[in-house]
Amino acid sequence: LKATVRRVMTMLAQRDYNALERLTNRTRLTAAEMAEGVRDYGANLILPPDDSFGNLDVIEVEGAQPRAWSVYFALWTVEEGQSDLTLELTLRESDKEIYDVEIDNIHVL
């Protein structure tokens, strides 16, 4: 799970919303919606420190086939460090290098 979240966070920090849209197979949020959510927050995202990936808020989705997890992760900004902006994902098992990704939301908690 951590490697997948790290990949997503790297793309967010690089503002590569089009790549994120492709990674998620264009489900849920579009590149424009992701960009808007970050822009509306008004801060510059950065890749969090490595130890922050140990703080994933993970809940397994009961009965999901393939197995799936709902993940919440606090985003980091240049201006604040750990921010109130939160990334909400659904990750599903896959035969790829990382899990299948759905970005459910980017919002302030």
ABEGO torsion letter per residue (X at the ends): XAAAAAAAAAAAAAGBAAAAAAAAGGBEBBAAAAAAAAAAAGBBBBBBBAAAAAABBBBBBBGBOBBBBBBBBBBBBAAAEBBABBBBBBBBBBABABBBBBBABBBBX
